[in-house]
């Protein structure tokens, strides 16, 4: 079943922090069993919450900086 276009437009019009919260809630609702235990799952959710809070405060890393760091890691691995 496809998501109605009107609903998608309404969701995309929301602030980023609200969209992140909705996405997190939706992902939790379809969470399937994995090989991680409940304690690890809680640590992961806590890390996600911290990341969302950091983004809400504007504490983000510029895209170009992230890409430069990833490229440097790839280069370093290739030269091993």
N, CA, C and O atoms as a Tripos MOL2 file, in Angstrom:
@<TRIPOS>MOLECULE
protein
  320   319    80     0     0
PROTEIN
NO_CHARGES

@<TRIPOS>ATOM
      1 N           0.8390   -1.1760    0.0000 N.3       1 UNK1
      2 CA          0.0000    0.0000    0.0000 C.3       1 UNK1
      3 C           0.8880    1.2440    0.0000 C.2       1 UNK1
      4 O           1.7870    1.3730    0.8320 O.2       1 UNK1
      5 N           0.6370    2.1380   -0.9170 N.am      2 UNK2
      6 CA          1.4220    3.3640   -1.0340 C.3       2 UNK2
      7 C           0.9460    4.4020   -0.0250 C.2       2 UNK2
      8 O          -0.2290    4.4560    0.3370 O.2       2 UNK2
      9 N           1.8860    5.2140    0.4110 N.am      3 UNK3
     10 CA          1.5550    6.2980    1.3330 C.3       3 UNK3
     11 C           0.9120    7.4180    0.5240 C.2       3 UNK3
     12 O           1.4520    7.8170   -0.5080 O.2       3 UNK3
     13 N          -0.2170    7.9270    0.9680 N.am      4 UNK4
     14 CA         -0.8740    9.0200    0.2320 C.3       4 UNK4
     15 C           0.0520   10.2320    0.0810 C.2       4 UNK4
     16 O           0.7050   10.6490    1.0370 O.2       4 UNK4
     17 N           0.0970   10.7790   -1.1130 N.am      5 UNK5
     18 CA          0.9690   11.9180   -1.4090 C.3       5 UNK5
     19 C           0.6950   13.1050   -0.4920 C.2       5 UNK5
     20 O           1.6290   13.7880   -0.0700 O.2       5 UNK5
     21 N          -0.5600   13.3540   -0.1840 N.am      6 UNK6
     22 CA         -0.9170   14.4770    0.6910 C.3       6 UNK6
     23 C          -0.3090   14.3030    2.0770 C.2       6 UNK6
     24 O           0.1750   15.2640    2.6750 O.2       6 UNK6
     25 N          -0.3350   13.0690    2.5850 N.am      7 UNK7
     26 CA          0.2620   12.7970    3.8910 C.3       7 UNK7
     27 C           1.7670   13.0350    3.8500 C.2       7 UNK7
     28 O           2.3240   13.6500    4.7600 O.2       7 UNK7
     29 N           2.4260   12.5530    2.8040 N.am      8 UNK8
     30 CA          3.8720   12.7780    2.6770 C.3       8 UNK8
     31 C           4.2010   14.2650    2.6360 C.2       8 UNK8
     32 O           5.1530   14.7100    3.2780 O.2       8 UNK8
     33 N           3.4280   15.0270    1.8910 N.am      9 UNK9
     34 CA          3.6710   16.4660    1.8100 C.3       9 UNK9
     35 C           3.5140   17.1300    3.1710 C.2       9 UNK9
     36 O           4.3020   18.0030    3.5330 O.2       9 UNK9
     37 N           2.5040   16.7210    3.9210 N.am     10 UNK10
     38 CA          2.2910   17.2920    5.2560 C.3      10 UNK10
     39 C           3.4480   16.9350    6.1880 C.2      10 UNK10
     40 O           3.9230   17.7750    6.9520 O.2      10 UNK10
     41 N           3.8940   15.6870    6.1170 N.am     11 UNK11
     42 CA          5.0030   15.2630    6.9750 C.3      11 UNK11
     43 C           6.2890   15.9920    6.6170 C.2      11 UNK11
     44 O           7.0270   16.4240    7.5030 O.2      11 UNK11
     45 N           6.5580   16.1290    5.3340 N.am     12 UNK12
     46 CA          7.7830   16.8010    4.9060 C.3      12 UNK12
     47 C           7.7780   18.2910    5.2160 C.2      12 UNK12
     48 O           8.8390   18.9150    5.2400 O.2      12 UNK12
     49 N           6.6250   18.8630    5.4480 N.am     13 UNK13
     50 CA          6.5280   20.2800    5.7910 C.3      13 UNK13
     51 C           6.8540   20.5400    7.2640 C.2      13 UNK13
     52 O           7.0550   21.6870    7.6620 O.2      13 UNK13
     53 N           6.9050   19.4900    8.0630 N.am     14 UNK14
     54 CA          7.2020   19.6500    9.4900 C.3      14 UNK14
     55 C           8.6660   19.9950    9.7050 C.2      14 UNK14
     56 O           9.5050   19.7420    8.8400 O.2      14 UNK14
     57 N           8.9700   20.5770   10.8650 N.am     15 UNK15
     58 CA         10.3560   20.8620   11.2250 C.3      15 UNK15
     59 C          11.1630   19.5690   11.2590 C.2      15 UNK15
     60 O          10.6230   18.4920   11.5110 O.2      15 UNK15
     61 N          12.4540   19.6920   11.0020 N.am     16 UNK16
     62 CA         13.3290   18.5250   10.9680 C.3      16 UNK16
     63 C          13.2850   17.7360   12.2720 C.2      16 UNK16
     64 O          13.2570   16.5060   12.2470 O.2      16 UNK16
     65 N          13.2780   18.4210   13.3990 N.am     17 UNK17
     66 CA         13.2770   17.7130   14.6780 C.3      17 UNK17
     67 C          12.0130   16.8770   14.8530 C.2      17 UNK17
     68 O          12.0580   15.7810   15.4120 O.2      17 UNK17
     69 N          10.8910   17.3960   14.3730 N.am     18 UNK18
     70 CA          9.6290   16.6570   14.4570 C.3      18 UNK18
     71 C           9.6810   15.4520   13.5210 C.2      18 UNK18
     72 O           9.2330   14.3640   13.8810 O.2      18 UNK18
     73 N          10.2290   15.6460   12.3200 N.am     19 UNK19
     74 CA         10.3420   14.5210   11.3850 C.3      19 UNK19
     75 C          11.2480   13.4300   11.9420 C.2      19 UNK19
     76 O          10.9720   12.2420   11.7760 O.2      19 UNK19
     77 N          12.3390   13.8380   12.6070 N.am     20 UNK20
     78 CA         13.2320   12.8500   13.2220 C.3      20 UNK20
     79 C          12.5130   12.0660   14.3130 C.2      20 UNK20
     80 O          12.6720   10.8500   14.4140 O.2      20 UNK20
     81 N          11.7330   12.7510   15.1170 N.am     21 UNK21
     82 CA         10.9870   12.0780   16.1750 C.3      21 UNK21
     83 C           9.9690   11.1050   15.5890 C.2      21 UNK21
     84 O           9.8180    9.9890   16.0850 O.2      21 UNK21
     85 N           9.2810   11.5190   14.5490 N.am     22 UNK22
     86 CA          8.3110   10.6410   13.8950 C.3      22 UNK22
     87 C           9.0220    9.4290   13.3010 C.2      22 UNK22
     88 O           8.5590    8.2980   13.4530 O.2      22 UNK22
     89 N          10.1320    9.6600   12.6330 N.am     23 UNK23
     90 CA         10.8790    8.5570   12.0250 C.3      23 UNK23
     91 C          11.3270    7.5590   13.0910 C.2      23 UNK23
     92 O          11.2110    6.3470   12.9120 O.2      23 UNK23
     93 N          11.8340    8.0790   14.1860 N.am     24 UNK24
     94 CA         12.2890    7.2150   15.2840 C.3      24 UNK24
     95 C          11.1130    6.3880   15.8230 C.2      24 UNK24
     96 O          11.2520    5.1870   16.0550 O.2      24 UNK24
     97 N           9.9810    7.0210   16.0150 N.am     25 UNK25
     98 CA          8.8000    6.3270   16.5290 C.3      25 UNK25
     99 C           8.3210    5.2670   15.5450 C.2      25 UNK25
    100 O           7.9650    4.1590   15.9480 O.2      25 UNK25
    101 N           8.3110    5.5980   14.2680 N.am     26 UNK26
    102 CA          7.8910    4.6220   13.2580 C.3      26 UNK26
    103 C           8.8410    3.4250   13.2040 C.2      26 UNK26
    104 O           8.4030    2.2780   13.1140 O.2      26 UNK26
    105 N          10.1350    3.7020   13.2590 N.am     27 UNK27
    106 CA         11.0900    2.6030   13.2460 C.3      27 UNK27
    107 C          10.9250    1.6970   14.4620 C.2      27 UNK27
    108 O          11.0170    0.4740   14.3560 O.2      27 UNK27
    109 N          10.6810    2.3090   15.6090 N.am     28 UNK28
    110 CA         10.4430    1.5130   16.8180 C.3      28 UNK28
    111 C           9.2070    0.6300   16.6650 C.2      28 UNK28
    112 O           9.1720   -0.4840   17.1890 O.2      28 UNK28
    113 N           8.2020    1.1160   15.9580 N.am     29 UNK29
    114 CA          6.9530    0.3720   15.8300 C.3      29 UNK29
    115 C           7.0910   -0.8640   14.9620 C.2      29 UNK29
    116 O           6.2730   -1.7790   15.0620 O.2      29 UNK29
    117 N           8.0980   -0.9100   14.1190 N.am     30 UNK30
    118 CA          8.2970   -2.0730   13.2640 C.3      30 UNK30
    119 C           9.5860   -2.8070   13.6070 C.2      30 UNK30
    120 O          10.0940   -3.6020   12.8160 O.2      30 UNK30
    121 N          10.0930   -2.5350   14.7640 N.am     31 UNK31
    122 CA         11.3290   -3.1470   15.2210 C.3      31 UNK31
    123 C          11.1820   -4.6580   15.2100 C.2      31 UNK31
    124 O          10.2520   -5.2100   15.7980 O.2      31 UNK31
    125 N          12.1000   -5.3110   14.5450 N.am     32 UNK32
    126 CA         12.0780   -6.7640   14.4900 C.3      32 UNK32
    127 C          13.1790   -7.3360   15.3700 C.2      32 UNK32
    128 O          14.1940   -6.6800   15.6070 O.2      32 UNK32
    129 N          12.9830   -8.5460   15.8500 N.am     33 UNK33
    130 CA         14.0060   -9.1530   16.7070 C.3      33 UNK33
    131 C          15.3470   -9.2660   15.9810 C.2      33 UNK33
    132 O          15.4040   -9.5990   14.7980 O.2      33 UNK33
    133 N          16.4040   -8.9850   16.7050 N.am     34 UNK34
    134 CA         17.7570   -9.1090   16.1610 C.3      34 UNK34
    135 C          18.5890   -9.8820   17.1580 C.2      34 UNK34
    136 O          18.0810  -10.3890   18.1580 O.2      34 UNK34
    137 N          19.8450   -9.9620   16.8760 N.am     35 UNK35
    138 CA         20.7290  -10.6940   17.7680 C.3      35 UNK35
    139 C          21.3330   -9.8080   18.8610 C.2      35 UNK35
    140 O          22.2660  -10.2330   19.5420 O.2      35 UNK35
    141 N          20.8210   -8.5880   19.0420 N.am     36 UNK36
    142 CA         21.3150   -7.7610   20.1420 C.3      36 UNK36
    143 C          20.3500   -7.8590   21.3180 C.2      36 UNK36
    144 O          19.1440   -8.0410   21.1510 O.2      36 UNK36
    145 N          20.9150   -7.7330   22.4960 N.am     37 UNK37
    146 CA         20.0770   -7.8570   23.6830 C.3      37 UNK37
    147 C          19.4100   -6.5180   24.0080 C.2      37 UNK37
    148 O          19.7030   -5.4920   23.3960 O.2      37 UNK37
    149 N          18.5260   -6.5600   24.9650 N.am     38 UNK38
    150 CA         17.7380   -5.3700   25.3110 C.3      38 UNK38
    151 C          18.6250   -4.2270   25.8210 C.2      38 UNK38
    152 O          18.3530   -3.0630   25.5250 O.2      38 UNK38
    153 N          19.6610   -4.5380   26.5690 N.am     39 UNK39
    154 CA         20.5550   -3.4950   27.0900 C.3      39 UNK39
    155 C          21.2540   -2.7700   25.9360 C.2      39 UNK39
    156 O          21.3650   -1.5440   25.9450 O.2      39 UNK39
    157 N          21.7180   -3.5270   24.9530 N.am     40 UNK40
    158 CA         22.3730   -2.9090   23.8010 C.3      40 UNK40
    159 C          21.3770   -2.0710   23.0000 C.2      40 UNK40
    160 O          21.7130   -0.9860   22.5260 O.2      40 UNK40
    161 N          20.1700   -2.5720   22.8520 N.am     41 UNK41
    162 CA         19.1240   -1.8280   22.1460 C.3      41 UNK41
    163 C          18.8650   -0.4960   22.8410 C.2      41 UNK41
    164 O          18.7410    0.5370   22.1840 O.2      41 UNK41
    165 N          18.7830   -0.5200   24.1620 N.am     42 UNK42
    166 CA         18.5570    0.7220   24.9130 C.3      42 UNK42
    167 C          19.7210    1.6970   24.7420 C.2      42 UNK42
    168 O          19.5070    2.9050   24.6410 O.2      42 UNK42
    169 N          20.9590    1.1770   24.7080 N.am     43 UNK43
    170 CA         22.1210    2.0470   24.4780 C.3      43 UNK43
    171 C          22.0370    2.6830   23.0880 C.2      43 UNK43
    172 O          22.3440    3.8630   22.9180 O.2      43 UNK43
    173 N          21.6220    1.8950   22.1040 N.am     44 UNK44
    174 CA         21.4920    2.4360   20.7450 C.3      44 UNK44
    175 C          20.4190    3.5130   20.6790 C.2      44 UNK44
    176 O          20.6290    4.5640   20.0730 O.2      44 UNK44
    177 N          19.2670    3.2570   21.3000 N.am     45 UNK45
    178 CA         18.1940    4.2560   21.3140 C.3      45 UNK45
    179 C          18.6450    5.5260   22.0420 C.2      45 UNK45
    180 O          18.3110    6.6340   21.6220 O.2      45 UNK45
    181 N          19.3970    5.3660   23.1230 N.am     46 UNK46
    182 CA         19.8990    6.5290   23.8520 C.3      46 UNK46
    183 C          20.8550    7.3370   22.9640 C.2      46 UNK46
    184 O          20.8340    8.5670   22.9810 O.2      46 UNK46
    185 N          21.6860    6.6430   22.1970 N.am     47 UNK47
    186 CA         22.6060    7.3340   21.2920 C.3      47 UNK47
    187 C          21.8370    8.0810   20.2060 C.2      47 UNK47
    188 O          22.2020    9.1960   19.8350 O.2      47 UNK47
    189 N          20.7790    7.4650   19.7030 N.am     48 UNK48
    190 CA         19.9420    8.1490   18.7110 C.3      48 UNK48
    191 C          19.2940    9.3960   19.3020 C.2      48 UNK48
    192 O          19.2510   10.4450   18.6590 O.2      48 UNK48
    193 N          18.7980    9.2800   20.5050 N.am     49 UNK49
    194 CA         18.1760   10.4290   21.1660 C.3      49 UNK49
    195 C          19.1840   11.5590   21.3520 C.2      49 UNK49
    196 O          18.8630   12.7250   21.1250 O.2      49 UNK49
    197 N          20.4080   11.2100   21.7670 N.am     50 UNK50
    198 CA         21.4530   12.2350   21.9330 C.3      50 UNK50
    199 C          21.7430   12.9090   20.5920 C.2      50 UNK50
    200 O          21.9200   14.1250   20.5280 O.2      50 UNK50
    201 N          21.7910   12.1170   19.5300 N.am     51 UNK51
    202 CA         22.0490   12.6800   18.2030 C.3      51 UNK51
    203 C          20.9410   13.6230   17.7680 C.2      51 UNK51
    204 O          21.2040   14.6850   17.2040 O.2      51 UNK51
    205 N          19.7120   13.2350   18.0280 N.am     52 UNK52
    206 CA         18.5730   14.0950   17.6780 C.3      52 UNK52
    207 C          18.6490   15.4020   18.4670 C.2      52 UNK52
    208 O          18.4140   16.4780   17.9170 O.2      52 UNK52
    209 N          18.9740   15.3070   19.7480 N.am     53 UNK53
    210 CA         19.0820   16.5050   20.5780 C.3      53 UNK53
    211 C          20.2020   17.4130   20.0820 C.2      53 UNK53
    212 O          20.0510   18.6340   20.0550 O.2      53 UNK53
    213 N          21.3340   16.8110   19.6880 N.am     54 UNK54
    214 CA         22.4390   17.6040   19.1510 C.3      54 UNK54
    215 C          22.0170   18.3170   17.8640 C.2      54 UNK54
    216 O          22.3230   19.4940   17.6710 O.2      54 UNK54
    217 N          21.3220   17.6080   17.0000 N.am     55 UNK55
    218 CA         20.8510   18.2220   15.7500 C.3      55 UNK55
    219 C          19.8810   19.3610   16.0520 C.2      55 UNK55
    220 O          19.9240   20.4120   15.4120 O.2      55 UNK55
    221 N          19.0120   19.1440   17.0280 N.am     56 UNK56
    222 CA         18.0680   20.1990   17.4180 C.3      56 UNK56
    223 C          18.7870   21.4570   17.8970 C.2      56 UNK56
    224 O          18.3130   22.5720   17.6800 O.2      56 UNK56
    225 N          19.9420   21.2670   18.5560 N.am     57 UNK57
    226 CA         20.7090   22.4140   19.0580 C.3      57 UNK57
    227 C          21.6270   23.0030   17.9910 C.2      57 UNK57
    228 O          22.3270   23.9860   18.2340 O.2      57 UNK57
    229 N          21.6160   22.3940   16.8080 N.am     58 UNK58
    230 CA         22.4690   22.8910   15.7300 C.3      58 UNK58
    231 C          23.9010   22.4170   15.8260 C.2      58 UNK58
    232 O          24.7780   22.9530   15.1500 O.2      58 UNK58
    233 N          24.1500   21.4230   16.6510 N.am     59 UNK59
    234 CA         25.4940   20.8890   16.8340 C.3      59 UNK59
    235 C          25.7380   19.7820   15.8150 C.2      59 UNK59
    236 O          25.7320   18.5960   16.1450 O.2      59 UNK59
    237 N          25.9520   20.1940   14.5800 N.am     60 UNK60
    238 CA         26.1730   19.2330   13.5070 C.3      60 UNK60
    239 C          27.5390   19.4650   12.8850 C.2      60 UNK60
    240 O          28.1600   20.5100   13.0840 O.2      60 UNK60
    241 N          27.9940   18.4830   12.1340 N.am     61 UNK61
    242 CA         29.2620   18.5870   11.4320 C.3      61 UNK61
    243 C          28.9460   18.8770    9.9720 C.2      61 UNK61
    244 O          28.1070   18.1980    9.3800 O.2      61 UNK61
    245 N          29.5980   19.8640    9.3820 N.am     62 UNK62
    246 CA         29.3350   20.1760    7.9750 C.3      62 UNK62
    247 C          29.5740   18.9590    7.0690 C.2      62 UNK62
    248 O          30.5150   18.1920    7.2750 O.2      62 UNK62
    249 N          28.7230   18.8030    6.0850 N.am     63 UNK63
    250 CA         28.7850   17.6720    5.1680 C.3      63 UNK63
    251 C          30.1760   17.5090    4.5620 C.2      63 UNK63
    252 O          30.7010   16.3980    4.5040 O.2      63 UNK63
    253 N          30.7730   18.6080    4.1100 N.am     64 UNK64
    254 CA         32.0900   18.5270    3.4710 C.3      64 UNK64
    255 C          33.1430   17.9700    4.4220 C.2      64 UNK64
    256 O          34.0340   17.2360    3.9970 O.2      64 UNK64
    257 N          33.0490   18.3130    5.7050 N.am     65 UNK65
    258 CA         33.9950   17.7880    6.6950 C.3      65 UNK65
    259 C          33.8180   16.2850    6.8740 C.2      65 UNK65
    260 O          34.7970   15.5450    6.9690 O.2      65 UNK65
    261 N          32.5730   15.8430    6.9200 N.am     66 UNK66
    262 CA         32.2900   14.4060    7.0730 C.3      66 UNK66
    263 C          32.8360   13.6450    5.8650 C.2      66 UNK66
    264 O          33.5000   12.6190    6.0150 O.2      66 UNK66
    265 N          32.5530   14.1500    4.6830 N.am     67 UNK67
    266 CA         33.0130   13.4680    3.4750 C.3      67 UNK67
    267 C          34.5440   13.4320    3.4080 C.2      67 UNK67
    268 O          35.1190   12.4260    2.9940 O.2      67 UNK67
    269 N          35.1960   14.5070    3.8050 N.am     68 UNK68
    270 CA         36.6610   14.5360    3.7980 C.3      68 UNK68
    271 C          37.2190   13.4920    4.7600 C.2      68 UNK68
    272 O          38.1930   12.8110    4.4400 O.2      68 UNK68
    273 N          36.6110   13.3640    5.9310 N.am     69 UNK69
    274 CA         37.0650   12.3690    6.9120 C.3      69 UNK69
    275 C          36.8510   10.9560    6.3850 C.2      69 UNK69
    276 O          37.7190   10.0990    6.5510 O.2      69 UNK69
    277 N          35.7160   10.7010    5.7540 N.am     70 UNK70
    278 CA         35.4490    9.3710    5.1950 C.3      70 UNK70
    279 C          36.4200    9.0360    4.0600 C.2      70 UNK70
    280 O          36.9030    7.9090    3.9570 O.2      70 UNK70
    281 N          36.6950   10.0180    3.2200 N.am     71 UNK71
    282 CA         37.6490    9.7840    2.1240 C.3      71 UNK71
    283 C          39.0440    9.4980    2.6740 C.2      71 UNK71
    284 O          39.7550    8.6360    2.1560 O.2      71 UNK71
    285 N          39.4320   10.2170    3.7140 N.am     72 UNK72
    286 CA         40.7450    9.9940    4.3220 C.3      72 UNK72
    287 C          40.8310    8.5810    4.9070 C.2      72 UNK72
    288 O          41.8570    7.9150    4.7760 O.2      72 UNK72
    289 N          39.7550    8.1290    5.5510 N.am     73 UNK73
    290 CA         39.7510    6.7650    6.1010 C.3      73 UNK73
    291 C          39.8500    5.7370    4.9820 C.2      73 UNK73
    292 O          40.5780    4.7520    5.1040 O.2      73 UNK73
    293 N          39.1210    5.9620    3.8930 N.am     74 UNK74
    294 CA         39.1640    5.0240    2.7700 C.3      74 UNK74
    295 C          40.5760    4.9640    2.1870 C.2      74 UNK74
    296 O          41.0840    3.8860    1.8810 O.2      74 UNK74
    297 N          41.2000    6.1250    2.0380 N.am     75 UNK75
    298 CA         42.5620    6.1710    1.5080 C.3      75 UNK75
    299 C          43.5330    5.4510    2.4270 C.2      75 UNK75
    300 O          44.4000    4.7090    1.9660 O.2      75 UNK75
    301 N          43.3860    5.6710    3.7290 N.am     76 UNK76
    302 CA         44.2670    5.0200    4.6960 C.3      76 UNK76
    303 C          44.1050    3.5000    4.6510 C.2      76 UNK76
    304 O          45.0920    2.7710    4.7540 O.2      76 UNK76
    305 N          42.8930    3.0270    4.5010 N.am     77 UNK77
    306 CA         42.6720    1.5690    4.4170 C.3      77 UNK77
    307 C          43.2510    0.9960    3.1360 C.2      77 UNK77
    308 O          43.7540   -0.1270    3.1260 O.2      77 UNK77
    309 N          43.1820    1.7540    2.0680 N.am     78 UNK78
    310 CA         43.6810    1.2720    0.7700 C.3      78 UNK78
    311 C          45.1920    1.1550    0.7600 C.2      78 UNK78
    312 O          45.7460    0.3570    0.0050 O.2      78 UNK78
    313 N          45.8710    1.9430    1.5920 N.am     79 UNK79
    314 CA         47.3420    1.9330    1.5970 C.3      79 UNK79
    315 C          47.9160    0.9440    2.6030 C.2      79 UNK79
    316 O          49.1340    0.8380    2.7400 O.2      79 UNK79
    317 N          47.0610    0.2260    3.3000 N.am     80 UNK80
    318 CA         47.5780   -0.7680    4.2750 C.3      80 UNK80
    319 C          48.0810   -1.9820    3.5960 C.2      80 UNK80
    320 O          48.5470   -2.9110    4.2560 O.2      80 UNK80
@<TRIPOS>BOND
     1     1     2 1
     2     2     3 1
     3     3     4 2
     4     3     5 am
     5     5     6 1
     6     6     7 1
     7     7     8 2
     8     7     9 am
     9     9    10 1
    10    10    11 1
    11    11    12 2
    12    11    13 am
    13    13    14 1
    14    14    15 1
    15    15    16 2
    16    15    17 am
    17    17    18 1
    18    18    19 1
    19    19    20 2
    20    19    21 am
    21    21    22 1
    22    22    23 1
    23    23    24 2
    24    23    25 am
    25    25    26 1
    26    26    27 1
    27    27    28 2
    28    27    29 am
    29    29    30 1
    30    30    31 1
    31    31    32 2
    32    31    33 am
    33    33    34 1
    34    34    35 1
    35    35    36 2
    36    35    37 am
    37    37    38 1
    38    38    39 1
    39    39    40 2
    40    39    41 am
    41    41    42 1
    42    42    43 1
    43    43    44 2
    44    43    45 am
    45    45    46 1
    46    46    47 1
    47    47    48 2
    48    47    49 am
    49    49    50 1
    50    50    51 1
    51    51    52 2
    52    51    53 am
    53    53    54 1
    54    54    55 1
    55    55    56 2
    56    55    57 am
    57    57    58 1
    58    58    59 1
    59    59    60 2
    60    59    61 am
    61    61    62 1
    62    62    63 1
    63    63    64 2
    64    63    65 am
    65    65    66 1
    66    66    67 1
    67    67    68 2
    68    67    69 am
    69    69    70 1
    70    70    71 1
    71    71    72 2
    72    71    73 am
    73    73    74 1
    74    74    75 1
    75    75    76 2
    76    75    77 am
    77    77    78 1
    78    78    79 1
    79    79    80 2
    80    79    81 am
    81    81    82 1
    82    82    83 1
    83    83    84 2
    84    83    85 am
    85    85    86 1
    86    86    87 1
    87    87    88 2
    88    87    89 am
    89    89    90 1
    90    90    91 1
    91    91    92 2
    92    91    93 am
    93    93    94 1
    94    94    95 1
    95    95    96 2
    96    95    97 am
    97    97    98 1
    98    98    99 1
    99    99   100 2
   100    99   101 am
   101   101   102 1
   102   102   103 1
   103   103   104 2
   104   103   105 am
   105   105   106 1
   106   106   107 1
   107   107   108 2
   108   107   109 am
   109   109   110 1
   110   110   111 1
   111   111   112 2
   112   111   113 am
   113   113   114 1
   114   114   115 1
   115   115   116 2
   116   115   117 am
   117   117   118 1
   118   118   119 1
   119   119   120 2
   120   119   121 am
   121   121   122 1
   122   122   123 1
   123   123   124 2
   124   123   125 am
   125   125   126 1
   126   126   127 1
   127   127   128 2
   128   127   129 am
   129   129   130 1
   130   130   131 1
   131   131   132 2
   132   131   133 am
   133   133   134 1
   134   134   135 1
   135   135   136 2
   136   135   137 am
   137   137   138 1
   138   138   139 1
   139   139   140 2
   140   139   141 am
   141   141   142 1
   142   142   143 1
   143   143   144 2
   144   143   145 am
   145   145   146 1
   146   146   147 1
   147   147   148 2
   148   147   149 am
   149   149   150 1
   150   150   151 1
   151   151   152 2
   152   151   153 am
   153   153   154 1
   154   154   155 1
   155   155   156 2
   156   155   157 am
   157   157   158 1
   158   158   159 1
   159   159   160 2
   160   159   161 am
   161   161   162 1
   162   162   163 1
   163   163   164 2
   164   163   165 am
   165   165   166 1
   166   166   167 1
   167   167   168 2
   168   167   169 am
   169   169   170 1
   170   170   171 1
   171   171   172 2
   172   171   173 am
   173   173   174 1
   174   174   175 1
   175   175   176 2
   176   175   177 am
   177   177   178 1
   178   178   179 1
   179   179   180 2
   180   179   181 am
   181   181   182 1
   182   182   183 1
   183   183   184 2
   184   183   185 am
   185   185   186 1
   186   186   187 1
   187   187   188 2
   188   187   189 am
   189   189   190 1
   190   190   191 1
   191   191   192 2
   192   191   193 am
   193   193   194 1
   194   194   195 1
   195   195   196 2
   196   195   197 am
   197   197   198 1
   198   198   199 1
   199   199   200 2
   200   199   201 am
   201   201   202 1
   202   202   203 1
   203   203   204 2
   204   203   205 am
   205   205   206 1
   206   206   207 1
   207   207   208 2
   208   207   209 am
   209   209   210 1
   210   210   211 1
   211   211   212 2
   212   211   213 am
   213   213   214 1
   214   214   215 1
   215   215   216 2
   216   215   217 am
   217   217   218 1
   218   218   219 1
   219   219   220 2
   220   219   221 am
   221   221   222 1
   222   222   223 1
   223   223   224 2
   224   223   225 am
   225   225   226 1
   226   226   227 1
   227   227   228 2
   228   227   229 am
   229   229   230 1
   230   230   231 1
   231   231   232 2
   232   231   233 am
   233   233   234 1
   234   234   235 1
   235   235   236 2
   236   235   237 am
   237   237   238 1
   238   238   239 1
   239   239   240 2
   240   239   241 am
   241   241   242 1
   242   242   243 1
   243   243   244 2
   244   243   245 am
   245   245   246 1
   246   246   247 1
   247   247   248 2
   248   247   249 am
   249   249   250 1
   250   250   251 1
   251   251   252 2
   252   251   253 am
   253   253   254 1
   254   254   255 1
   255   255   256 2
   256   255   257 am
   257   257   258 1
   258   258   259 1
   259   259   260 2
   260   259   261 am
   261   261   262 1
   262   262   263 1
   263   263   264 2
   264   263   265 am
   265   265   266 1
   266   266   267 1
   267   267   268 2
   268   267   269 am
   269   269   270 1
   270   270   271 1
   271   271   272 2
   272   271   273 am
   273   273   274 1
   274   274   275 1
   275   275   276 2
   276   275   277 am
   277   277   278 1
   278   278   279 1
   279   279   280 2
   280   279   281 am
   281   281   282 1
   282   282   283 1
   283   283   284 2
   284   283   285 am
   285   285   286 1
   286   286   287 1
   287   287   288 2
   288   287   289 am
   289   289   290 1
   290   290   291 1
   291   291   292 2
   292   291   293 am
   293   293   294 1
   294   294   295 1
   295   295   296 2
   296   295   297 am
   297   297   298 1
   298   298   299 1
   299   299   300 2
   300   299   301 am
   301   301   302 1
   302   302   303 1
   303   303   304 2
   304   303   305 am
   305   305   306 1
   306   306   307 1
   307   307   308 2
   308   307   309 am
   309   309   310 1
   310   310   311 1
   311   311   312 2
   312   311   313 am
   313   313   314 1
   314   314   315 1
   315   315   316 2
   316   315   317 am
   317   317   318 1
   318   318   319 1
   319   319   320 2
@<TRIPOS>SUBSTRUCTURE
     1 UNK1         2 RESIDUE 1 A UNK
     2 UNK2         6 RESIDUE 1 A UNK
     3 UNK3        10 RESIDUE 1 A UNK
     4 UNK4        14 RESIDUE 1 A UNK
     5 UNK5        18 RESIDUE 1 A UNK
     6 UNK6        22 RESIDUE 1 A UNK
     7 UNK7        26 RESIDUE 1 A UNK
     8 UNK8        30 RESIDUE 1 A UNK
     9 UNK9        34 RESIDUE 1 A UNK
    10 UNK10       38 RESIDUE 1 A UNK
    11 UNK11       42 RESIDUE 1 A UNK
    12 UNK12       46 RESIDUE 1 A UNK
    13 UNK13       50 RESIDUE 1 A UNK
    14 UNK14       54 RESIDUE 1 A UNK
    15 UNK15       58 RESIDUE 1 A UNK
    16 UNK16       62 RESIDUE 1 A UNK
    17 UNK17       66 RESIDUE 1 A UNK
    18 UNK18       70 RESIDUE 1 A UNK
    19 UNK19       74 RESIDUE 1 A UNK
    20 UNK20       78 RESIDUE 1 A UNK
    21 UNK21       82 RESIDUE 1 A UNK
    22 UNK22       86 RESIDUE 1 A UNK
    23 UNK23       90 RESIDUE 1 A UNK
    24 UNK24       94 RESIDUE 1 A UNK
    25 UNK25       98 RESIDUE 1 A UNK
    26 UNK26      102 RESIDUE 1 A UNK
    27 UNK27      106 RESIDUE 1 A UNK
    28 UNK28      110 RESIDUE 1 A UNK
    29 UNK29      114 RESIDUE 1 A UNK
    30 UNK30      118 RESIDUE 1 A UNK
    31 UNK31      122 RESIDUE 1 A UNK
    32 UNK32      126 RESIDUE 1 A UNK
    33 UNK33      130 RESIDUE 1 A UNK
    34 UNK34      134 RESIDUE 1 A UNK
    35 UNK35      138 RESIDUE 1 A UNK
    36 UNK36      142 RESIDUE 1 A UNK
    37 UNK37      146 RESIDUE 1 A UNK
    38 UNK38      150 RESIDUE 1 A UNK
    39 UNK39      154 RESIDUE 1 A UNK
    40 UNK40      158 RESIDUE 1 A UNK
    41 UNK41      162 RESIDUE 1 A UNK
    42 UNK42      166 RESIDUE 1 A UNK
    43 UNK43      170 RESIDUE 1 A UNK
    44 UNK44      174 RESIDUE 1 A UNK
    45 UNK45      178 RESIDUE 1 A UNK
    46 UNK46      182 RESIDUE 1 A UNK
    47 UNK47      186 RESIDUE 1 A UNK
    48 UNK48      190 RESIDUE 1 A UNK
    49 UNK49      194 RESIDUE 1 A UNK
    50 UNK50      198 RESIDUE 1 A UNK
    51 UNK51      202 RESIDUE 1 A UNK
    52 UNK52      206 RESIDUE 1 A UNK
    53 UNK53      210 RESIDUE 1 A UNK
    54 UNK54      214 RESIDUE 1 A UNK
    55 UNK55      218 RESIDUE 1 A UNK
    56 UNK56      222 RESIDUE 1 A UNK
    57 UNK57      226 RESIDUE 1 A UNK
    58 UNK58      230 RESIDUE 1 A UNK
    59 UNK59      234 RESIDUE 1 A UNK
    60 UNK60      238 RESIDUE 1 A UNK
    61 UNK61      242 RESIDUE 1 A UNK
    62 UNK62      246 RESIDUE 1 A UNK
    63 UNK63      250 RESIDUE 1 A UNK
    64 UNK64      254 RESIDUE 1 A UNK
    65 UNK65      258 RESIDUE 1 A UNK
    66 UNK66      262 RESIDUE 1 A UNK
    67 UNK67      266 RESIDUE 1 A UNK
    68 UNK68      270 RESIDUE 1 A UNK
    69 UNK69      274 RESIDUE 1 A UNK
    70 UNK70      278 RESIDUE 1 A UNK
    71 UNK71      282 RESIDUE 1 A UNK
    72 UNK72      286 RESIDUE 1 A UNK
    73 UNK73      290 RESIDUE 1 A UNK
    74 UNK74      294 RESIDUE 1 A UNK
    75 UNK75      298 RESIDUE 1 A UNK
    76 UNK76      302 RESIDUE 1 A UNK
    77 UNK77      306 RESIDUE 1 A UNK
    78 UNK78      310 RESIDUE 1 A UNK
    79 UNK79      314 RESIDUE 1 A UNK
    80 UNK80      318 RESIDUE 1 A UNK
